[in-house]
Amino acid sequence: MCRVLVCVIVSTLALGGCATSSDKITASYVSPMQYENWNCRQLAEEAQRISHHAAAAAGAQDSQVTKDAVATTVGVIVFWPALFLIGGDKQTAAELARLKGEMDAIEQTSIRKRCGIQFQRPAATAQAASAQ
């Protein structure tokens, strides 16, 4: 009985702290009004800048997902105290959500101003957007 309880607790700790994959992080709301006075060139430059930062944040987030998966495997199979190393990375996830929100706000402003800027989305995100 005690052994089962320990397994349940360890499993809960392992699953509760894992980082979220970057493609599963949704955009935070960012008001497009902050870009209202920007011209199309400025919007394009800002979109490119944010895109680079978002790519770096997504890479860092996905790296944390891999680290958490390895720590979970090691913890469950070899050494259970390794499960305490699993913490996710809420700070990087929040930053990525904010950057995605900024890209959405720039895209909305670009569309309203008819800038013609092409925004590329990952396949899963593009399918979800077209379904709406």
C-alpha angles and dihedrals in degrees: 000000000000090000091054091050091052090050092051092049093047091048091050092051091048096050098038098059102043119123119247120244112254093240090058094055111101125215120264115230113266118178114243088212090086088067096044095107095045121106123227094263091053091048092051092049092048091047090053092048093049091045091058092049091047091051090052092047091048090051091050091047093050090047089056090050089056093047091050091049091051092047090049092051093047091045096050097041106030118009121010096200086069086074088075088066090067109097109138117220111263092171094059091043091053091048091050091049090051093049091049088051091052090051090052091050092049091047092051091049091046092052092047091050092043093234095155093224111161113225115195119207130194112263096256093048093046091052092050092048093050091050091061 
